[in-house]
């Protein structure tokens, strides 16, 4: 009789443990299943400026149906897709205007930001229109900002993403090198082209370091753009376009689909 009670007790205990573990596993699986939404944050390299086919409701943010976030979402059908990247965005703009859709259900985030903080547009304008010495001086100023100030700005963005979307896998996209070196390139000396490329490398190194320190994945697009830089004969970037200055030095549709999308797809 005593043994029967003991056996019954042990059976009940094992069943209770089994139910508890099954329930925990189910809850965990349920949480993972919920966190499948995708949110695309960042600047014009994420919104798709230069790729055309802009979504009318995006206004001046110029979000393109040919941008890598839109292409990835169309191919993978996430539970939800929120595209808040915006042309001209700096780190402060991402913090102030783009993080609303993040939440417990966000499983994937992409973000590209930092180039505008470092003065990308002014660097390119100076280098295209002014002397080699002025170009190199402006680049050195930008690099000093990247060293001294940008890491802290990126930390604010990355910390906010983690706080608002704790279950998300975050992919931080970098920037391509702009020019193919060697040969001729109308309007730009070899010294300018080399300095601009080095500045892009400097910026990518800083961004990759901050991303790694936050446990994020860095998507390096320099390899996919190799052979498709400006002056390569098969450029995936717009050169200076006086008829549409805003698209200058941004990826074309081919740069989004062939340069950014494969890198993001592999990192997501």
HELIX and SHEET records of a PDB file:
HELIX    1   1 UNK A    2  UNK A   34  1                                  33    
HELIX    2   2 UNK A   44  UNK A   47  1                                   4    
HELIX    3   3 UNK A   56  UNK A   61  5                                   6    
HELIX    4   4 UNK A   68  UNK A   76  1                                   9    
HELIX    5   5 UNK A   91  UNK A   97  1                                   7    
HELIX    6   6 UNK A  120  UNK A  129  1                                  10    
HELIX    7   7 UNK A  132  UNK A  145  1                                  14    
HELIX    8   8 UNK A  146  UNK A  150  3                                   5    
HELIX    9   9 UNK A  151  UNK A  164  1                                  14    
HELIX   10  10 UNK A  190  UNK A  213  1                                  24    
HELIX   11  11 UNK A  222  UNK A  225  1                                   4    
HELIX   12  12 UNK A  245  UNK A  247  5                                   3    
HELIX   13  13 UNK A  253  UNK A  255  1                                   3    
HELIX   14  14 UNK A  256  UNK A  260  3                                   5    
HELIX   15  15 UNK A  261  UNK A  267  1                                   7    
SHEET    1   A 5 UNK A  81  UNK A  83  0                                        
SHEET    2   A 5 UNK A  37  UNK A  42  1                                        
SHEET    3   A 5 UNK A 106  UNK A 112  1                                        
SHEET    4   A 5 UNK A 169  UNK A 173  1                                        
SHEET    5   A 5 UNK A 217  UNK A 219  1                                        
END                                                                             
